[in-house]
Amino acid sequence: MDRRIETPSRKPLVIGGTIAGVVALLAIIYFASDSSTSFTLDGQRIRTAEVSNGMYEDYIPLRASVEPEKTVYLDAIEGGRVEAILVEEGAFVEEGQPLIDLSNTSLQLDVIAREAEVSEQLNNLRNTQLAIEQNRLKLKSDLIEIDYQIIRLTRLVNRYEELEGNQFISKTDYENSNDELEYWKKRRVVTEESQAQDEIVRLAQIEQLNSSVQQLEKNLKLARGNLDNLLIRAPRAGQLTSMDAEIGESKSRGERLGQIDDVEKFKATALVNEFYLNRVRIGQRAQLEINGRDYLLEISKIYPEVQASQFEVDLRFLGETPPDIRRGQTLQLRLVLGDSNEQAVLLANGPFFNDTGGAWVFVLSPDGKTATRRAVQLGRRNPNMIEVDGGLVPGDEVIISSYANFIEIDRLFIDR
């Protein structure tokens, strides 16, 4: 009798395979959806710092150069040939001391010609003044002559009146004398008016001539002064730190010949990054430590021009100046930008800031085996510390070395 053979059921196998497939699919989906990347890093190659509370010092370092507070430049007022150098470079000079002797033949001939011209004009003016004075004297002499004639004729007419009444003279002689007297009287009135008008004109001309004479004499003095400018003198006392002249060399008008420095007072000049342009102000203090002593400076001048992303400032010493400093010497300063007595959350400054711009950092896990990217808000910074405004709390351990090799990484595995 044939026996029926039953085939084993495959249903549990199918269910088990389906579950395994679903798990695999979910795993694929999970790993596909996780867009984060990781990087294994040698722990000996990183530098870390702990976020902490502390006193923030708002300052920037400056590399300054020593310069005299006052410098006077020597320029050739008149061009010429260098005949003699009377002082050597580096010497200390007094105000008015001769330094360089120049010669200029053309200038000398020009001054001689101008002297002759001015002298001729002065002679002409004096001749005009003499003519005006002579005319004044002539009018005065005419007036004297008129007065004499009036006096003479008055007496004659008076005698003629007596004689004419007694018929000792003719009536014609009497009338002629009387007419002549009236003529001289009228002439005197006209002469007085002419003299008064001439006096007004004369005074105005004399004033104008005197002004012209003074101007011509001033021009002559200026022309002679041009010759004096060929001898270069020290405009002030100090050290002749530069001399650009050689005997026989020709110098043009306005050409720089040298400079004199005031060696008693110095200042410091420094270049500041344009990033701090809005934070640097006149009067801000800077600190200097040299030879174990502290000195204080303040910004006295800010130059508005920005070149190569930097602008220049001048700083003057407050109080005592360091002894034995020299022109061109380099000083390391700390320019205080704000209140240095502020409590803040601080993070050590490091190369990471240049890589992230202060937007994010890598924060280590408590066990130090991993580090994850975290967005932060960083504020002011000085060469040593950065002020933390948000994203970090005291106790967080942050990688502060360079992020250049893993700038696109989200998670770091630290190989200790």
Secondary structure, 3 states (H helix, E strand, C coil): CCCCCCCCCCHHHHHHHHHHHHHHHHHHHHHHHCCCCEEEEEHHHCCEEECEEEEECCEEEEEEEEEECCEEEEECCCCEEEEEECCCCCCEECCCCEEEEEECHHHHHHHHHHHHHHHHHHHHHHHHHHHHHHHHHHHHHHHHHHHHHHHHHHHHHHHHHHHHHCCCCCHHHHHHHHHHHHHHHHHHHHHHHHHHHHHHHHHHHHHHHHHHHHHHHHHHHHHHHHHHCCEEECCCCEEEEEECCCCCCEECCCCEEEEEECCCCEEEEEEEEHHHCCCCCCCCEEEEEECCEEEEEEEEEEEEEEECCEEEEEEEEECCCCCCCCCCCEEEEEEECCCCCEEEEEEECCCHHHHHCCCEEEEECCCCCEEEEEECEEEEECCCEEEEEECCCCCCEEECCCCHHHCCCCEEEEEC
